[in-house]
Amino acid sequence: MKHFWNERYSLPEYIYGDTPNTFFREQLEILKPGKILLPGEGEGRNAVWAASAGWQVVAVDYSEAAREKALALAAKKHTNLNQYLVEDLNSFMPLEKHYDAIALIFVHLMPTERQLLHQKLLKALKPGGTIIIEAFHPDQLQYNSGGPKNYEMLYTSEMLLKDFDGLKINFLDEGTYHLSEGNFHRGEAALVRMSMSLTAS
């Protein structure tokens, strides 16, 4: 899969566009800037926007090509990313109780890998911190607007509520939305959108 993503991210265009995901931007705009972790960040569209909005950004992806394009986009937008780590999310170990926000934007994993990553992210969140997720729902299999074709890699609100049990729900929705994110996320799409916070002790 790493080879697949390196090839895809080696295309000259930003395959999901160079502007932030709409839900990600809307959710971040209501939070006070702090430290944010972006696993599976790809070409940097969300990381660069967050950095320009005053966030201290740590991005992670296992594609070297994605990192190169993210750093190029940051330079083009006259901003800097604090860190862009090239690591496999299965072995990535984030600092505990370190982040004010964590965002997973179209990060699709097999069930065991997903659960392990989400457990690590829960530990990485500061009290009062927020987790933001946008992902494709199983109903996406009827659309051609992007996402994996493997049912096991698609997410439901029930699944996310179980993974992040104990967090306070800020926003949770399953629905059909129109995507316009580069050439690979375009058209009607079945999505699950979630924002949940760890109650400050």
Protein Blocks (a to p, Z undefined) as FASTA:
>chain_A
ZZmmmmmmmpmbdfkbjadcfklmmmmmmpccdddddehklnolmmmmmmmnopacdddd
fbfklmmmmmmmmmmnopacfbacdddfklpccdehkbfbdcdehiacdfklmmmmmmmm
mmmpcghiacddddddfklmmpcnecjfbfklpccfklmmmmmgoiacfbdcddddddde
hjklgcjddddddddddddZZ
